[in-house]
Amino acid sequence: CMESILSQTYHALQIICVNDGSSDGSLDVLEQYAKADSRITVESQSNQGVSAARNRGLDIASGEYIGFVDSDDWLEPTMVDTLLKALLRNETDMAVCSVIQHDDDKKSEPMARRSFPNQTFLEPTECHEFVDRFARGEFDFANWNKVFRRSIIENHKIRFNADLHIGEDFLFNLRYITHARSFVILEAELYH
């Protein structure tokens, strides 16, 4: 996961790693990465769950755009660059890419693909269509295949509900898209 983030073709990243009470040596690994790369900030907290960890990252983030990566996943080297370029080119508030799901690790054959055709939703009626299709699960409920504008997150105080252990990402995304005005979907499979 870390190697795929550090290998992004877009280099101007603020990489926030939240160690959520791990007891398996993950903190040591993260601290070694942070010593080797100044873009990495490591935050450690007692185990509070994924929502609290993501909220901690959001509180620290200073970049104009936000993306999330789960620690057992990895990115294609061009993911960040491709999503940012699509978002900026289309002047949209969210960019979404297609996903390849594996059973266990990078070497395994894909278990499933969630591919979405290239689409843009720019006009109000199109955005209503996007919200409807998102709510039906068409563009994936997860956070990790998306890039968000931090200004929308901050201006509307959007955070993850720490009381939820299932569906917290769906609720976050739903809150976000009710304030966003435009969206771009990419067929490119960039997240594993």
Salt bridges, closest charged atoms under 4 A:
ASP37 OD2 - ARG39 NH2 2.91
GLU43 OE1 - ARG56 NH2 2.61
ASP59 OD1 - ARG159 NH2 3.09
ASP70 OD1 - ARG54 NH2 3.16
GLU76 OE2 - HIS192 NE2 2.46
ASP81 OD2 - LYS85 NZ 3.15
ASP93 OD1 - ARG149 NE 3.08
ASP93 OD2 - ARG181 NE 3.88
GLU129 OE2 - ARG133 NH1 2.71
ASP132 OD2 - ARG136 NH2 2.91
GLU138 OE2 - ARG133 NH2 2.41
ASP140 OD2 - ARG114 NH1 2.84
GLU154 OE2 - ARG159 NH2 3.19
GLU168 OE2 - ARG54 NH1 3.42
GLU189 OE2 - ARG113 NE 3.02
